Amino acid sequence: MRFSKSTPGMVSGIIMVVSASIFYGTIPIFSSLLSREGVGVWIQVGARLGITALIFGLIGIGFKGQMRLMSLLPSRRNLRFALLNGAFVMGAFVTYIAAVARSTPTKVVLISYLYPLFVLILARIFLREPLTASRIGALLLGVVGIAITVEVWTAVKDLRTLSTGDLLALLNAVTTSGAVLIGRWWRSREETPALNVTFWTVLGGFFWLLVLALLDTILNGGAEITRQIVFPSTGLQAVLLLSALAVLGTAVPYFLFYTGLGRVPSSAASILMLPEVISVFVFSAIFLGQGIALPQLVGGAVILTAGALTTR
């Protein structure tokens, strides 16, 4: 697929992918507020996957024209894609949480946002997407922008060492790139509608969440589940936040992203997702009262420049 301004639907695809990155920026905000409410990680992940699957399942059933696409008895091929993409999505969820717990946030962000590099390389191998100089330049510029935004110089000493958390962050980059590639293949090669891809991806992810819970029960007596399945006794606000996390942090951005992936090459889409870092700082300032300093403004401008270079 040639990435040019003349490609039909390219502009709308770019808008959808960038919009998805903005919505993804709400995830740390809702997770932070939920943690303050005492809601465990397992409940947060389960709500993101379960509620999103329910939403799109109901949409698929409600619209008669989508019944064939959203059948509760998928083809063997669709089921294979669902389980594979769901595994990548769950892997991305789990590795990011585990990485943050074992390393510094700055390093985790820097390493995990290397996933466009893996996408560029693997998309060239498996999807035959061109590896152009503009995309390589945009990726490098985007990484520089992220480094400035998170003020990487404050963690210079940490960057000299390699911890288990850093390896988990690298694994997060790999699993995230896998979800992008499978989504692109599913959308373009299989010509599967975004509604269908979103539904089966989150349902597949929920399946793997249950598998992890079962393994924890068998191998660890359910200790991790017990520790993470925490919910406040007066939970109305927690329920509202979980719903917002599922809708605004998962259902909306996933649908936008997979819709955009049908129109934008995966290598370009992964770079266009980098503004997520900007949105995190903006939403943190609005909802958590955290200030935006000069590095965030400069880094944000560099990231946006990288996105503009991607579209050339």
C-alpha positions in Angstrom: 0.0 0.0 0.0 1.4 3.3 -1.0 1.1 6.0 1.7 0.3 9.2 -0.1 -2.2 12.0 0.1 -4.1 10.6 -2.8 -4.9 7.3 -1.1 -8.7 7.2 -0.5 -9.7 7.5 3.1 -6.1 8.3 4.2 -6.9 11.6 5.8 -9.9 10.2 7.8 -7.7 7.2 8.8 -5.0 9.6 10.2 -7.6 11.6 12.1 -9.0 8.4 13.6 -5.6 7.0 14.7 -4.6 10.4 16.2 -8.0 10.6 18.0 -7.4 7.1 19.4 -4.1 8.2 20.8 -5.8 11.1 22.6 -8.4 8.8 24.2 -5.7 6.3 25.2 -4.2 9.2 27.2 -7.2 9.0 29.6 -6.2 5.5 30.8 -3.5 6.6 33.3 -5.9 9.3 34.6 -8.8 6.9 35.3 -6.4 4.2 36.6 -4.9 6.8 39.0 -8.3 7.9 40.3 -9.4 4.2 40.6 -6.3 3.4 42.6 -7.2 6.2 44.9 -10.6 4.7 45.3 -8.9 1.4 46.2 -9.9 -0.5 43.1 -7.5 -3.4 42.2 -5.7 -3.8 38.9 -7.4 -7.0 38.0 -10.8 -5.4 38.3 -9.6 -2.5 36.2 -8.3 -4.7 33.4 -11.4 -7.0 33.6 -13.7 -4.0 33.3 -11.8 -2.6 30.3 -12.1 -5.9 28.5 -15.4 -7.2 29.7 -17.4 -4.0 29.4 -16.0 -3.2 26.0 -16.8 -6.7 24.7 -20.3 -6.3 26.1 -20.8 -2.9 24.4 -19.7 -4.1 21.0 -21.5 -7.4 21.3 -24.7 -5.5 21.9 -24.0 -3.1 19.0 -23.4 -6.1 16.7 -26.7 -7.7 17.8 -28.6 -4.5 17.7 -27.7 -3.6 14.1 -29.2 -6.3 11.9 -26.8 -5.6 9.1 -23.9 -6.6 11.4 -25.4 -9.9 12.7 -23.5 -12.0 10.2 -20.2 -10.2 11.1 -20.8 -10.3 14.9 -22.1 -13.9 15.1 -21.5 -15.5 18.5 -20.2 -18.5 16.6 -17.2 -17.1 14.7 -15.4 -18.9 11.9 -12.3 -20.8 12.9 -10.1 -18.2 11.2 -11.7 -15.3 13.1 -11.4 -17.2 16.3 -7.6 -17.7 15.7 -7.1 -14.0 15.0 -9.2 -13.2 18.2 -7.1 -15.4 20.4 -3.8 -14.2 18.9 -4.6 -10.5 19.0 -6.2 -10.9 22.5 -3.0 -12.5 23.7 -1.0 -9.5 22.5 -3.4 -7.0 24.1 -3.3 -8.9 27.4 0.4 -9.1 27.2 0.7 -5.4 26.7 -1.6 -4.7 29.7 0.2 -7.1 32.0 3.8 -6.2 31.0 3.2 -2.5 31.3 1.8 -2.8 34.9 4.6 -5.2 35.9 7.3 -2.9 34.3 6.1 0.2 36.2 6.2 -1.8 39.5 9.8 -2.9 38.9 11.4 0.1 37.2 11.2 3.9 37.0 8.3 5.5 35.1 10.7 7.4 32.8 12.5 4.3 31.6 9.3 2.4 31.2 7.8 5.1 29.0 11.0 5.4 26.9 11.4 1.7 26.3 7.7 0.8 25.8 7.3 3.6 23.2 10.0 2.0 21.1 7.2 -0.3 19.8 6.9 1.7 16.5 10.5 0.5 15.8 9.3 -3.1 16.0 6.3 -2.3 13.9 8.4 -0.7 11.2 10.7 -3.7 11.0 8.1 -6.5 11.3 5.6 -4.7 8.9 8.3 -4.7 6.3 8.8 -8.4 6.7 5.3 -9.7 7.1 3.1 -7.0 5.5 5.5 -5.8 2.8 5.1 -2.2 3.9 7.8 0.2 2.6 10.5 1.2 5.0 10.9 4.8 3.9 13.4 7.4 5.1 10.6 9.7 6.2 9.1 7.1 8.6 12.5 6.3 10.0 13.1 10.0 10.6 9.7 10.5 12.0 10.2 7.6 14.5 13.6 8.9 15.6 12.1 12.4 16.0 9.2 11.0 18.0 11.5 9.1 20.4 13.4 12.4 20.9 10.1 14.2 21.6 9.1 11.6 24.2 12.5 11.8 25.9 12.1 15.6 26.2 8.5 15.3 27.4 9.3 12.9 30.2 12.5 14.9 31.1 14.8 11.9 30.5 17.8 13.8 31.9 16.3 13.4 35.4 16.9 9.7 35.2 20.3 9.5 33.6 21.7 7.2 36.3 18.8 4.8 35.9 19.4 4.6 32.1 22.8 3.1 32.7 21.4 0.0 34.3 19.1 -2.7 33.1 16.5 -4.2 35.4 13.8 -6.8 35.2 11.3 -3.9 34.8 13.2 -2.7 31.8 13.0 -6.1 30.1 9.3 -6.2 30.8 9.0 -2.7 29.2 10.8 -4.1 26.2 8.4 -7.0 26.1 5.6 -4.5 26.3 6.9 -2.8 23.2 7.0 -6.2 21.4 3.4 -7.2 22.5 2.1 -3.8 21.5 3.7 -4.0 18.1 2.1 -7.5 17.7 -1.4 -6.1 18.4 -0.8 -3.4 15.8 0.4 -5.8 13.1 -2.3 -8.4 13.7 -4.9 -5.6 13.7 -3.6 -4.3 10.4 -3.5 -7.8 8.8 -7.0 -8.5 10.1 -8.4 -5.2 8.8 -6.6 -5.0 5.4 -5.8 -8.6 4.3 -8.9 -10.2 5.8 -11.1 -7.1 5.1 -12.7 -7.5 8.5 -14.8 -4.6 9.8 -13.4 -2.6 12.7 -16.5 -3.4 14.8 -15.8 -7.1 14.4 -12.0 -6.7 15.1 -12.6 -4.7 18.2 -15.2 -7.1 19.6 -13.2 -10.2 19.1 -9.9 -8.6 20.2 -11.2 -7.6 23.6 -13.2 -10.8 24.0 -10.0 -12.7 23.2 -8.1 -10.6 25.8 -10.8 -11.3 28.4 -10.4 -15.0 27.7 -6.6 -14.8 28.4 -7.3 -12.8 31.6 -9.4 -15.8 32.8 -6.6 -18.1 31.8 -4.1 -16.1 33.9 -6.6 -16.2 36.8 -6.9 -19.9 36.5 -3.1 -20.4 36.4 -2.7 -18.1 39.5 -5.3 -20.3 41.3 -3.6 -23.5 40.4 0.1 -22.4 40.9 -0.3 -19.8 43.6 -3.5 -20.6 45.3 -5.1 -17.4 43.9 -2.9 -15.1 46.0 -2.4 -12.6 43.2 -6.0 -12.5 42.3 -7.0 -12.1 46.0 -4.5 -9.2 46.3 -5.7 -7.4 43.2 -9.5 -8.0 43.3 -10.2 -5.1 45.7 -13.3 -2.9 45.5 -14.4 -0.2 47.9 -17.6 -0.9 50.0 -19.2 2.4 48.8 -18.4 2.0 45.2 -20.7 4.3 43.1 -17.9 6.6 42.1 -15.7 3.6 41.4 -18.3 2.1 39.2 -18.6 5.4 37.2 -14.8 5.6 36.9 -14.6 1.9 35.7 -17.3 2.6 33.1 -15.4 5.7 31.9 -12.2 3.7 31.8 -13.9 1.0 29.7 -15.7 3.4 27.4 -13.3 6.3 26.9 -10.1 4.4 27.6 -10.8 1.2 25.7 -14.0 1.0 23.6 -13.7 4.3 21.8 -10.0 4.4 21.1 -9.8 0.7 20.1 -12.6 1.2 17.6 -11.1 4.4 16.3 -7.7 2.8 16.0 -8.8 -0.4 14.2 -10.9 1.7 11.9 -7.9 3.8 11.1 -5.7 0.7 10.6 -7.9 -0.2 7.7 -6.8 3.0 5.9 -3.3 3.7 7.3 -0.3 1.4 7.1 0.7 0.0 10.5 4.2 1.5 10.4 2.7 5.0 10.0 -0.2 4.3 12.5 2.2 3.4 15.3 4.1 6.7 14.9 0.8 8.6 14.8 0.0 7.0 18.2 2.8 8.8 19.9 0.7 11.9 20.7 -0.8 9.7 23.5 2.1 11.0 25.6 1.0 14.6 25.1 -2.6 13.8 26.0 -1.5 12.1 29.2 0.1 15.4 30.4 -2.8 17.5 29.2 -5.4 15.3 31.0 -3.2 15.1 34.1 -3.2 18.9 34.2 -7.0 19.1 33.8 -8.1 16.3 36.1 -5.2 15.7 38.5 -4.0 19.3 38.9 -0.4 18.5 37.6 1.4 21.3 35.9 2.7 21.4 32.3 6.3 22.6 32.2 8.5 23.8 29.3 9.9 20.3 28.5 6.3 19.0 27.9 5.6 21.9 25.6 8.8 21.4 23.6 8.6 17.6 23.6 4.9 17.8 22.5 5.9 20.0 19.6 8.6 17.6 18.5 6.2 14.6 18.7 3.6 16.5 16.6 6.3 17.3 14.1 7.1 13.6 13.9 3.5 12.9 13.2 3.4 15.5 10.4 6.5 14.0 8.9 4.9 10.6 8.9 2.0 11.8 6.7 4.3 13.1 3.9 
